[in-house]
Amino acid sequence: MSSSDVVEPPAEVLGRAADALAAAIADPDRIPDAALRTLLAQVLRLYAVKAENGMRTPLPPGGGGVTVTDAMLAVTDVLHALNTQLFELSMWQAMTGNCIAPHQRVDLPQP
């Protein structure tokens, strides 16, 4: 048996993980805090790599169920964990041009 016979495709693993996380919303204590933090850190790292390689749509249509409050809590905590201020994020976006271009915005009507 080769290692490819044992290792599940990442898409299947991620699909099951997404289902487990969605189920845990009703009972958040089902997911240990440390495991969630580790998962979030790895998801952010993977997202950054994919964004640098051209993926620019951050969430499914309609935000994938994420509310503005959800996003604000997560972003605030991530910036705090990295000792980064919102001003620094704005400056980084301005200096690098790394922000969502008008034609990529999901909150504006598309032509």
Order of alpha helices (4+ residues) and beta strands (2+ residues): alpha-alpha-alpha-alpha-alpha
